Amino acid sequence: MKTTTLATLLALALSSFAFADEKKKDDHDHDHEHIIAGPTGGRMITEVEPHAEFFVNADNKIEIRFFNHDNELVAPAGQTVSVIMGERSKPTKLAFAQEGDKLISDQAIPDGNLLPTVVQIKVGADAKTVTERFNLNLSVCPTCEYKEYACICDHEHEHDHDHGNEKAKEKKK
């Protein structure tokens, strides 16, 4: 009886190590995020419908545009957006107002690069708030020519993955 119990426990322990090893391999292949560049060269936030494009303009203000699945511009209609970015001890909070076909931040982003950024979007009064977190890196990617926060390249792997960004690459050329 003790031998059977011990053998069962040993088999369970070995299978959990094998599962953990397989999970680690799977995480490597699929856990990295796949950034999609928007029509104006910003970062697409696809967790909301319509999708939102986060774009830093020449005045260092953030523009949010909404696009349907065909990348056609959809005018803002009741969406609310807020952004918190920068140092944790002194974060910058941005509010947004509609300006034509987009929402634009009430102030410029803080100076610096690699700014921790939290974007919150609520598409309607009864909708759940969607939160997107990333580091806002304003450097230009040498490969795809987007800013790094919207870069569609896979810098961590030797092989190229464009993950459906053929239109965005063609538009940049």
Protein Blocks (a to p, Z undefined) as FASTA:
>chain_A
ZZmmmmmmmmmmmmmmmmmmmmmmmmmmmmpccddddfkopacdfkbccdddddddfkop
acdddddfkopacddehiacdddedjfklccddddddehjaccdfbdcdedehiacdddd
dfbfkbccddddddddfbdcfklopafklocbdfkbmbdceehplmmmmmmZZ
